[in-house]
Amino acid sequence: MKFSEIVAQLGDLVTSHSLIASPDHDPEISGAAAIDEATSGTISYVEGSKYAGFISTTNASALILPDDSTIQAQAQERGIVWLATKQPRLLFAQAIAIFYTPYTPKPDIHPTAVIHPTAKIGEDVYIGPHTVVQEGVEIGNGVIIHPNVVIYPDVRIGDRTILHANCTIEERSQIGADCIIHSGAVIGGEGFGFVPTRTGWVKMKQSGYVVLEDRVDIGCNTTIDRPAVGETRIGSDTKIDNLVQVGHGCQIGKGCAIAAQTGMAGGVTLGNRVILAGQVGVANEAKIGDGAIASAQTGIAHDVKPGEIVSASPAVPHKTYLKVSAIYKHLPEMYQFFRQLQRQFKGTGNGG
């Protein structure tokens, strides 16, 4: 595919490109690659000045650049064609989609799939080998269910949702349209509900269910538990990474991003557009406001205000964390100075 064709396909996000200056320089592009691994015939991107140094060494034949004339001049000097945009990473994602199409099986029901006669299957559905679909299940149009998926009774699955191999959807879970559930994920498993008594733990039945709204992505081996009563809800357009635990009764807002190994205890509430980085822990019933961000390994025991950025464990405002971190490396010498003052004080006291 010619570079000029890529420019045309990427459309409105392109603000300028080098073809204006060099109409005859129109290389053939066959794929996308990271800038430090790019080879001739590939397109890559630079998000900002931090990575501009790679332009002098990359073997890419074309680059997606920010609206920065200095960075564009670097590519021009090397004879690399470029296109510019306000969102280089987004445009690069679209460039990848030009060259790569994920595996998509054609509509079919494999003869080894076990489907209860009361299940309702929409049009153009793929159900892979050894899948189990139990009674009362409703599956929308264009759904893809890869091998070995188990769907418990009375589950609802919206149009065009994809269930990858070996995930489990437990009873009465409701999954919206255009969702993606990756391998090993368990949606709607029993919440961790036990009542302490003098004679031991009494199990509380988990009679609730899980709701995933539209366009929710769930990573590999993530678990989203159902509550004793009511629902656990994940808002539309929320993206959850691998190995995340969402406890029973959690309410996750719209457009959130939750990175790997994050754990949320029961009853946690996240507003819209919340970002939790890797290995964040959120305590029972904590509330995190719209647009809040928690950096990696933050331990959240109390509510977080909308728009606040927190770090550390227990969580503190990010600016406070940065100040503490700057002091931390000086603690040994500060301690030695403190000990010296102690000795001087004691010496003064003894002399008196």
C-alpha positions in Angstrom: 0.0 0.0 0.0 1.3 3.4 -1.0 1.9 6.0 1.8 -0.5 8.3 0.0 -3.2 5.7 0.3 -2.6 5.4 4.1 -2.8 9.2 4.4 -6.2 9.1 2.6 -7.5 6.3 4.8 -6.5 7.9 8.1 -8.7 10.9 7.2 -9.7 13.8 9.4 -7.1 13.3 12.1 -4.3 14.1 9.7 -3.4 17.8 10.0 -0.5 17.9 7.5 1.9 15.5 5.6 5.2 15.6 3.7 3.6 14.6 0.4 2.8 18.3 -0.1 6.5 19.0 -0.3 7.6 15.7 -2.0 4.8 14.5 -4.2 7.1 12.0 -5.9 8.2 10.4 -2.7 5.5 7.8 -2.0 7.0 4.6 -0.6 5.3 1.3 -0.3 4.2 0.5 3.3 3.5 -3.1 4.3 3.1 -2.9 8.1 3.4 -1.0 11.3 6.2 -1.3 13.9 7.7 0.3 17.0 10.1 3.1 16.1 13.1 1.3 17.5 12.2 -2.0 15.8 10.9 -0.6 12.5 12.3 -1.9 9.2 12.1 -0.6 5.6 8.5 -0.7 4.4 6.9 -0.1 7.9 5.2 2.9 9.4 5.9 4.0 13.0 5.1 7.0 15.2 6.7 9.6 17.6 4.3 10.9 20.3 6.4 13.8 21.4 9.9 15.3 22.0 10.8 12.6 24.5 11.1 10.1 21.6 12.3 12.4 18.9 15.8 11.1 19.1 14.7 7.8 17.5 14.1 9.6 14.3 17.8 9.8 13.6 18.2 6.0 13.9 14.9 4.4 12.8 14.6 2.3 9.7 10.9 3.1 9.3 9.9 4.3 5.8 7.1 6.5 7.2 6.3 8.2 10.5 3.3 9.6 12.3 4.4 12.8 14.1 2.9 15.4 16.4 2.2 18.9 15.2 5.7 20.0 15.9 7.7 21.6 13.1 11.1 20.8 14.8 10.3 17.1 14.9 8.9 17.2 11.4 12.1 18.8 10.1 14.1 15.9 11.7 12.1 13.4 9.6 12.4 15.6 6.5 16.2 15.8 6.8 16.4 12.0 6.8 14.1 11.7 3.8 11.4 9.9 5.8 7.9 10.7 4.7 5.5 11.7 7.5 2.1 12.8 8.4 1.2 15.0 11.4 -1.6 14.9 13.9 -2.6 16.2 17.3 -3.0 12.6 18.5 -0.1 10.5 17.1 -0.8 7.4 19.3 -4.5 7.3 18.2 -3.5 7.7 14.5 -0.9 4.9 14.9 -3.6 2.6 16.4 -5.7 3.3 13.3 -2.7 2.6 11.1 -2.2 -0.8 12.7 -5.9 -1.6 11.9 -5.1 -1.1 8.2 -2.6 -3.9 8.2 -4.0 -6.3 10.9 -7.3 -7.9 11.2 -7.9 -10.1 14.3 -8.9 -13.7 13.7 -12.7 -13.8 13.2 -14.4 -17.2 12.6 -17.3 -17.4 10.3 -20.8 -18.0 11.7 -21.1 -21.6 12.7 -22.1 -23.9 15.6 -19.6 -26.7 16.1 -21.1 -30.1 16.5 -19.4 -30.7 19.9 -21.0 -27.6 21.4 -23.7 -28.5 24.1 -26.6 -26.1 23.8 -29.8 -26.4 25.9 -32.9 -26.4 23.8 -34.3 -23.4 25.6 -31.4 -21.2 24.7 -32.1 -18.5 22.1 -29.3 -18.0 19.6 -29.3 -14.9 17.3 -28.2 -14.7 13.7 -24.6 -15.0 12.4 -23.4 -16.5 15.6 -20.2 -18.6 16.0 -20.1 -21.1 18.8 -16.8 -23.1 19.0 -15.9 -26.6 20.0 -16.9 -27.9 23.5 -18.8 -24.8 24.4 -21.6 -25.2 26.9 -24.7 -23.0 26.7 -27.2 -23.8 29.5 -31.0 -23.2 29.8 -32.6 -19.8 29.3 -29.5 -18.2 27.8 -30.1 -15.5 25.2 -27.3 -14.8 22.7 -27.6 -11.7 20.4 -26.7 -11.4 16.7 -23.1 -11.6 15.5 -21.8 -13.0 18.8 -18.5 -15.0 18.7 -18.0 -17.7 21.4 -14.6 -19.4 21.1 -13.9 -23.0 22.3 -14.5 -24.3 25.8 -16.6 -21.3 27.0 -19.2 -22.2 29.7 -22.3 -20.1 29.9 -24.5 -20.7 33.0 -28.4 -20.5 33.0 -30.3 -17.3 32.2 -27.3 -15.3 30.9 -27.9 -12.5 28.4 -25.3 -11.6 25.8 -25.6 -8.6 23.5 -24.9 -8.3 19.8 -21.4 -8.7 18.5 -19.8 -9.5 21.8 -16.8 -11.8 21.8 -16.1 -14.5 24.4 -12.6 -15.9 24.1 -11.7 -19.5 24.9 -12.1 -20.8 28.4 -13.9 -17.9 29.9 -16.9 -18.6 32.2 -20.1 -16.6 32.4 -22.1 -17.6 35.5 -25.8 -17.5 36.2 -28.0 -14.5 35.3 -25.1 -12.3 34.2 -26.0 -9.6 31.7 -23.4 -8.7 29.1 -24.1 -5.8 26.7 -23.3 -5.3 23.0 -19.7 -5.1 21.6 -18.1 -6.4 24.7 -14.9 -8.5 24.7 -14.3 -11.1 27.5 -10.8 -12.6 27.3 -9.6 -16.1 28.1 -9.9 -17.3 31.7 -12.1 -14.5 32.9 -15.0 -15.3 35.2 -18.0 -13.0 35.1 -20.6 -13.5 37.8 -18.8 -15.8 40.2 -19.9 -15.9 43.8 -18.9 -12.9 45.9 -16.8 -13.5 49.0 -19.7 -13.4 51.5 -19.3 -15.1 54.9 -20.8 -14.2 58.2 -18.6 -14.8 61.3 -20.3 -16.7 64.2 -19.0 -18.3 67.4 -19.0 -21.7 65.7 -17.3 -20.6 62.4 -18.2 -18.9 59.1 -21.7 -19.1 57.7 -21.9 -18.8 54.0 -24.2 -16.0 52.7 -25.8 -17.0 49.4 -24.9 -14.7 46.5 -28.2 -14.2 44.8 -27.3 -11.1 42.9 -25.9 -10.8 39.4 -23.3 -8.9 37.2 -24.1 -6.4 34.5 -21.6 -5.4 31.9 -22.8 -2.4 29.8 -21.9 -1.9 26.2 -18.3 -1.9 24.9 -16.7 -3.2 28.1 -13.4 -5.1 27.7 -12.4 -7.7 30.3 -8.8 -9.0 30.4 -7.5 -12.5 30.8 -8.1 -14.2 34.2 -10.0 -11.2 35.6 -12.9 -12.0 38.0 -16.1 -9.9 38.5 -18.1 -11.2 41.4 -21.9 -11.1 41.9 -23.2 -9.8 45.3 -25.5 -11.3 47.9 -28.3 -9.1 46.6 -28.5 -6.5 43.8 -25.9 -6.2 41.2 -22.3 -5.6 40.4 -22.2 -3.2 37.4 -19.5 -2.2 35.0 -20.3 1.0 33.0 -20.1 1.3 29.2 -16.7 1.8 27.5 -14.8 0.7 30.6 -11.6 -1.3 30.0 -10.3 -3.8 32.5 -6.9 -5.4 32.2 -5.7 -8.9 33.1 -5.8 -10.3 36.6 -8.1 -7.8 38.1 -10.5 -8.6 41.0 -13.8 -6.7 41.1 -15.6 -7.6 44.4 -19.2 -8.2 44.9 -21.5 -5.2 44.6 -18.9 -2.8 43.1 -20.3 -0.1 40.9 -17.8 0.9 38.2 -18.6 4.0 36.1 -18.4 4.7 32.4 -15.1 5.0 30.5 -12.9 3.8 33.3 -9.4 2.2 32.8 -8.3 -0.4 35.4 -4.8 -1.9 34.9 -3.5 -5.4 35.8 -3.5 -6.8 39.3 -5.8 -4.2 40.7 -8.1 -5.5 43.4 -11.4 -3.9 44.6 -13.1 -5.2 47.7 -16.9 -5.4 48.0 -19.1 -2.3 47.5 -16.5 -0.1 45.9 -17.8 2.7 43.8 -15.9 4.3 40.9 -17.2 7.4 39.1 -16.8 7.9 35.4 -13.4 8.1 33.6 -11.5 6.8 36.7 -8.0 5.4 36.1 -6.5 2.8 38.4 -2.9 1.9 37.5 -1.3 -1.5 38.2 -1.6 -3.2 41.6 -3.9 -0.6 43.1 -5.9 -1.9 46.1 -9.2 -0.4 47.0 -10.8 -1.1 50.4 -14.4 -2.1 51.1 -17.0 0.6 50.3 -14.5 3.2 49.2 -15.8 5.8 46.8 -13.6 7.3 44.0 -14.9 10.3 42.2 -15.2 11.1 38.5 -11.9 11.5 36.7 -9.7 10.5 39.7 -6.4 8.7 39.1 -4.5 6.3 41.3 -0.9 5.6 40.4 0.6 2.1 40.6 0.5 0.2 43.9 -1.6 2.8 45.6 -3.6 1.6 48.6 -6.9 3.4 48.8 -8.7 3.0 52.2 -10.9 6.1 52.1 -12.9 8.1 49.6 -11.1 9.9 46.8 -12.4 13.3 45.5 -13.4 13.8 41.9 -10.3 14.7 39.8 -7.8 13.9 42.5 -4.6 12.1 41.8 -3.4 9.8 44.6 -0.3 7.7 45.2 1.3 5.5 47.9 -0.2 3.3 50.5 -2.1 4.5 52.4 -3.0 6.9 49.6 -2.0 10.6 49.8 -2.3 13.4 47.2 0.2 12.8 44.4 2.1 16.1 45.0 2.6 15.1 48.6 3.9 11.7 47.5 6.4 13.3 45.1 7.7 15.6 48.0 8.1 12.6 50.3 9.8 10.6 47.6 12.4 13.3 47.1 13.1 13.3 50.8 13.3 9.5 51.1 16.7 9.0 49.6 18.1 11.6 52.1 16.8 9.7 55.1 20.1 8.0 56.0 22.1 11.2 56.2 19.2 13.0 57.9 19.1 10.2 60.5 22.9 10.5 61.1 22.5 14.3 61.5 19.7 13.7 64.0 21.8 11.2 66.0 24.6 13.7 66.0 22.3 16.3 67.5 21.1 13.8 70.1 24.7 13.2 71.2 25.5 16.9 71.3 22.4 17.5 73.4 23.2 14.7 75.9 26.8 16.0 76.1 25.6 19.5 76.9 23.2 18.2 79.5 25.9 16.1 81.3 28.3 19.1 81.3 25.7 21.2 83.1 
